[in-house]
Amino acid sequence: MGTGVQKQPFHLVDPSPWPFLGAASAWTITVGGVGYFHGYLKGGSLLFFGFLCMLLTMLVWWRDVTREATYEGHHTNVTQMGLRLGMLLFIVSEVMFFFAFFWAFFSSSISPVIDIGGTWPPQGIECLSAWEVPFLNTVILLLSGASVTWAHHAVLAEGHKDVVIGLLVTIILAAIFTGCQVFEYLDSTFNISDSVYGSAFFIATGFHGFHVLIGTFCLTVCLIRAIKGHFSDTHHVGLEASIWYWHFVDVVWLFLFVAIYWWGGL
């Protein structure tokens, strides 16, 4: 007969509908996006519906994980180590994702083809100055990296108030960065369809901006949890994963600034 006592340190999760709903939401986003880009009127509505379903799935899934970790005590040291390794592998996959964009950019810029005039930047492209909005955004992200590191050290020192302040400052800086990025896009004299330069520029910086939004959302969830007192010096994997992700976003931006804004605009 079973005693109901767990004899191993791993967490065997209960059956959940959220993986299926998450996959269905991702499929809906894909179909809606394809339809939207091809001019179908219902594509935009389907895309919005997919994003809404994905957001709701994330919220309820994170709610369950928070309950398992904070109230049910299922996140043992072994489980936490597995979650950290999973986040590390996810960040490595994201590095490969952006590596493809940098490869495309350098392949096009180091050996420009005759179709774009044999020069880089291509003829007719007026590059954005690296020392205006991009440099300001670089300073903002570096400051956000410092504030989120402050929050990380604060949770290890059981400084509840400092964790909240550090996360709040980081989120405010992230919002400012996003606003500056939108202003830069609106002020740009070229768009994504203007030769390979426009494509590489907007794909690379646009996906980085999307990752900034994801990181901001994750840090906002962590801020709410920190206010509720969910984190301690030994149980803060969710916060730690979000902080790792934010540092990854910072590093990618530094490469974007140097490669695309500065070197690519020479």
C-alpha positions as CSV (number, residue, x, y, z in Angstrom):
1,M,0.0,0.0,0.0
2,G,1.2,3.5,-0.8
3,T,2.0,5.7,2.2
4,G,1.5,9.0,0.3
5,V,5.1,10.0,1.2
6,Q,7.3,11.2,-1.6
7,K,10.5,9.1,-1.6
8,Q,12.4,10.9,-4.4
9,P,13.4,14.6,-4.7
10,F,11.8,15.1,-8.2
11,H,8.5,16.8,-8.8
12,L,6.1,14.7,-10.9
13,V,3.5,17.3,-12.0
14,D,-0.2,16.6,-12.2
15,P,-2.0,16.4,-15.5
16,S,-2.5,19.9,-17.0
17,P,-4.3,21.3,-20.0
18,W,-2.0,24.3,-20.3
19,P,0.7,22.7,-22.6
20,F,-2.0,21.7,-25.1
21,L,-3.7,25.2,-24.9
22,G,-0.3,26.9,-25.2
23,A,0.5,24.8,-28.4
24,A,-2.9,25.6,-29.8
25,S,-2.4,29.3,-29.1
26,A,1.0,29.2,-30.8
27,W,-0.6,27.6,-33.9
28,T,-3.4,30.2,-33.9
29,I,-0.7,33.0,-33.8
30,T,1.1,31.4,-36.7
31,V,-2.0,31.0,-38.9
32,G,-3.2,34.5,-38.0
33,G,0.2,36.0,-38.7
34,V,0.4,34.4,-42.1
35,G,-3.1,35.5,-43.0
36,Y,-2.4,39.0,-41.8
37,F,0.8,39.4,-43.9
38,H,-1.1,38.1,-46.9
39,G,-3.8,40.6,-46.6
40,Y,-6.7,38.5,-45.3
41,L,-9.0,40.6,-43.2
42,K,-9.6,38.0,-40.6
43,G,-5.8,37.3,-40.2
44,G,-5.4,40.2,-37.8
45,S,-8.3,39.2,-35.6
46,L,-7.0,35.6,-35.4
47,L,-3.5,36.9,-34.6
48,F,-4.9,39.0,-31.8
49,F,-7.0,36.1,-30.5
50,G,-3.9,33.8,-30.5
51,F,-1.9,36.3,-28.5
52,L,-4.7,36.8,-26.0
53,C,-5.0,33.0,-25.5
54,M,-1.3,32.7,-25.2
55,L,-1.2,35.4,-22.5
56,L,-4.0,33.8,-20.6
57,T,-2.3,30.4,-20.8
58,M,0.9,31.9,-19.5
59,L,-0.9,33.5,-16.5
60,V,-2.8,30.3,-15.4
61,W,0.3,28.1,-16.0
62,W,2.5,30.4,-14.0
63,R,-0.2,30.5,-11.3
64,D,0.0,26.7,-11.0
65,V,3.8,26.7,-10.9
66,T,3.7,29.4,-8.2
67,R,1.3,27.4,-6.2
68,E,3.5,24.3,-6.5
69,A,6.6,26.1,-5.5
70,T,5.4,28.5,-2.8
71,Y,2.5,26.8,-1.1
72,E,2.9,23.0,-1.8
73,G,6.6,22.8,-1.4
74,H,7.3,20.7,-4.5
75,H,10.3,22.6,-5.7
76,T,13.1,20.8,-3.9
77,N,16.8,21.6,-4.4
78,V,16.9,19.0,-7.2
79,T,13.9,20.4,-8.9
80,Q,15.3,23.9,-8.7
81,M,18.5,22.8,-10.3
82,G,16.5,21.2,-13.1
83,L,14.6,24.4,-13.6
84,R,17.9,26.4,-13.7
85,L,19.4,24.1,-16.3
86,G,16.2,24.3,-18.4
87,M,16.4,28.1,-18.4
88,L,20.1,28.0,-19.3
89,L,19.4,25.7,-22.3
90,F,16.6,28.0,-23.3
91,I,18.9,31.1,-23.3
92,V,21.5,29.1,-25.3
93,S,18.7,28.4,-27.9
94,E,18.0,32.2,-27.9
95,V,21.6,32.9,-28.5
96,M,21.5,30.7,-31.6
97,F,18.3,32.5,-32.7
98,F,20.0,35.9,-32.7
99,F,23.2,34.4,-34.1
100,A,21.3,33.7,-37.4
101,F,20.4,37.4,-37.7
102,F,24.0,38.6,-37.1
103,W,25.2,36.1,-39.6
104,A,22.8,37.4,-42.2
105,F,23.8,41.0,-41.4
106,F,27.5,40.4,-41.7
107,S,27.2,38.2,-44.7
108,S,25.4,41.0,-46.5
109,S,27.5,43.9,-45.2
110,I,31.0,42.4,-45.6
111,S,30.4,41.3,-49.2
112,P,27.6,43.6,-50.6
113,V,26.2,42.3,-53.9
114,I,25.7,44.4,-57.1
115,D,21.9,44.5,-56.5
116,I,22.4,47.0,-53.7
117,G,25.1,49.0,-55.5
118,G,28.0,47.0,-54.2
119,T,28.3,49.3,-51.2
120,W,27.3,49.2,-47.6
121,P,25.0,50.7,-46.4
122,P,23.1,50.2,-49.7
123,Q,22.6,53.2,-51.9
124,G,19.6,55.4,-50.8
125,I,19.7,54.2,-47.2
126,E,20.2,56.9,-44.6
127,C,21.4,55.1,-41.5
128,L,20.3,56.1,-38.0
129,S,23.0,57.8,-35.9
130,A,24.4,55.4,-33.3
131,W,25.0,58.3,-30.9
132,E,21.5,59.5,-30.5
133,V,18.5,57.3,-29.5
134,P,20.5,54.0,-29.8
135,F,23.2,55.3,-27.4
136,L,20.5,56.5,-25.0
137,N,18.9,53.1,-25.1
138,T,22.2,51.5,-24.4
139,V,22.6,53.6,-21.3
140,I,19.1,52.8,-20.2
141,L,19.6,49.0,-20.6
142,L,22.9,49.1,-18.8
143,L,21.2,50.9,-15.9
144,S,18.4,48.3,-15.9
145,G,21.0,45.6,-15.7
146,A,22.5,47.3,-12.6
147,S,19.1,47.7,-11.0
148,V,18.0,44.1,-11.6
149,T,21.3,42.9,-10.3
150,W,20.6,44.9,-7.2
151,A,17.3,43.1,-6.8
152,H,19.1,39.7,-7.2
153,H,21.6,40.5,-4.5
154,A,18.8,41.9,-2.3
155,V,16.8,38.6,-2.4
156,L,19.9,36.7,-1.4
157,A,20.3,39.1,1.6
158,E,16.5,38.8,2.4
159,G,16.1,42.5,1.6
160,H,12.4,42.5,0.7
161,K,12.1,46.2,0.2
162,D,15.2,46.4,-2.0
163,V,13.9,43.6,-4.2
164,V,10.7,45.5,-4.9
165,I,12.5,48.8,-5.6
166,G,15.1,47.1,-7.8
167,L,12.5,45.4,-9.9
168,L,10.3,48.5,-10.1
169,V,13.2,50.6,-11.3
170,T,14.1,47.9,-13.9
171,I,10.5,47.8,-15.3
172,I,10.4,51.6,-15.5
173,L,13.7,51.6,-17.5
174,A,12.4,48.8,-19.7
175,A,9.3,50.9,-20.5
176,I,11.4,53.9,-21.4
177,F,13.6,51.8,-23.6
178,T,10.5,50.4,-25.5
179,G,9.1,53.9,-25.9
180,C,12.5,55.2,-27.3
181,Q,12.5,52.2,-29.7
182,V,9.1,53.0,-31.0
183,F,10.1,56.6,-31.5
184,E,13.2,55.5,-33.4
185,Y,11.1,53.3,-35.7
186,L,8.6,56.1,-36.4
187,D,11.5,58.5,-37.1
188,S,13.4,56.2,-39.4
189,T,13.7,57.1,-43.1
190,F,13.6,53.5,-44.3
191,N,11.5,50.5,-43.5
192,I,11.7,46.7,-43.5
193,S,11.2,46.4,-47.3
194,D,14.1,48.7,-48.1
195,S,16.8,46.3,-49.4
196,V,18.6,43.8,-47.2
197,Y,19.7,46.5,-44.8
198,G,16.1,47.4,-43.8
199,S,15.2,43.7,-43.5
200,A,18.2,42.9,-41.3
201,F,17.8,46.0,-39.2
202,F,14.2,45.7,-38.4
203,I,14.2,41.9,-38.0
204,A,17.2,42.0,-35.5
205,T,16.1,45.1,-33.5
206,G,12.4,44.2,-33.7
207,F,12.9,40.7,-32.3
208,H,15.1,42.2,-29.6
209,G,12.3,44.6,-28.8
210,F,9.9,41.7,-28.6
211,H,12.3,40.0,-26.1
212,V,12.4,43.2,-24.1
213,L,8.6,43.0,-23.8
214,I,8.7,39.4,-22.7
215,G,11.4,40.2,-20.2
216,T,9.4,43.2,-18.9
217,F,6.3,41.0,-18.5
218,C,8.3,38.3,-16.6
219,L,9.8,40.9,-14.3
220,T,6.4,42.4,-13.7
221,V,5.1,39.0,-12.6
222,C,8.2,38.7,-10.3
223,L,7.4,42.2,-8.9
224,I,3.9,41.1,-8.0
225,R,5.2,38.0,-6.4
226,A,7.9,39.9,-4.5
227,I,5.3,42.3,-3.1
228,K,3.3,39.2,-1.9
229,G,6.5,37.8,-0.2
230,H,6.9,34.7,-2.4
231,F,10.7,34.8,-2.6
232,S,13.3,33.9,-0.1
233,D,17.1,33.5,-0.2
234,T,16.6,29.8,-1.0
235,H,13.5,29.8,-3.1
236,H,13.6,32.4,-5.9
237,V,14.1,30.4,-9.1
238,G,11.4,32.3,-11.0
239,L,13.1,35.6,-10.2
240,E,16.5,34.3,-11.0
241,A,15.4,33.0,-14.4
242,S,13.9,36.3,-15.2
243,I,17.1,38.1,-14.2
244,W,19.2,35.8,-16.4
245,Y,16.9,36.5,-19.3
246,W,17.1,40.2,-18.7
247,H,20.9,40.0,-18.7
248,F,20.7,38.1,-22.0
249,V,18.6,40.9,-23.5
250,D,21.2,43.4,-22.3
251,V,24.1,41.6,-23.9
252,V,22.3,41.1,-27.2
253,W,21.6,44.8,-27.4
254,L,25.3,45.6,-26.9
255,F,26.1,43.4,-29.9
256,L,23.3,45.1,-31.9
257,F,24.6,48.6,-31.0
258,V,28.1,47.8,-32.0
259,A,27.4,45.7,-35.1
260,I,24.3,47.3,-36.6
261,Y,24.1,50.8,-35.4
262,W,27.8,51.8,-35.1
263,W,29.8,49.5,-37.5
264,G,26.9,48.9,-39.9
265,G,26.4,52.6,-40.3
266,L,30.0,53.6,-41.0
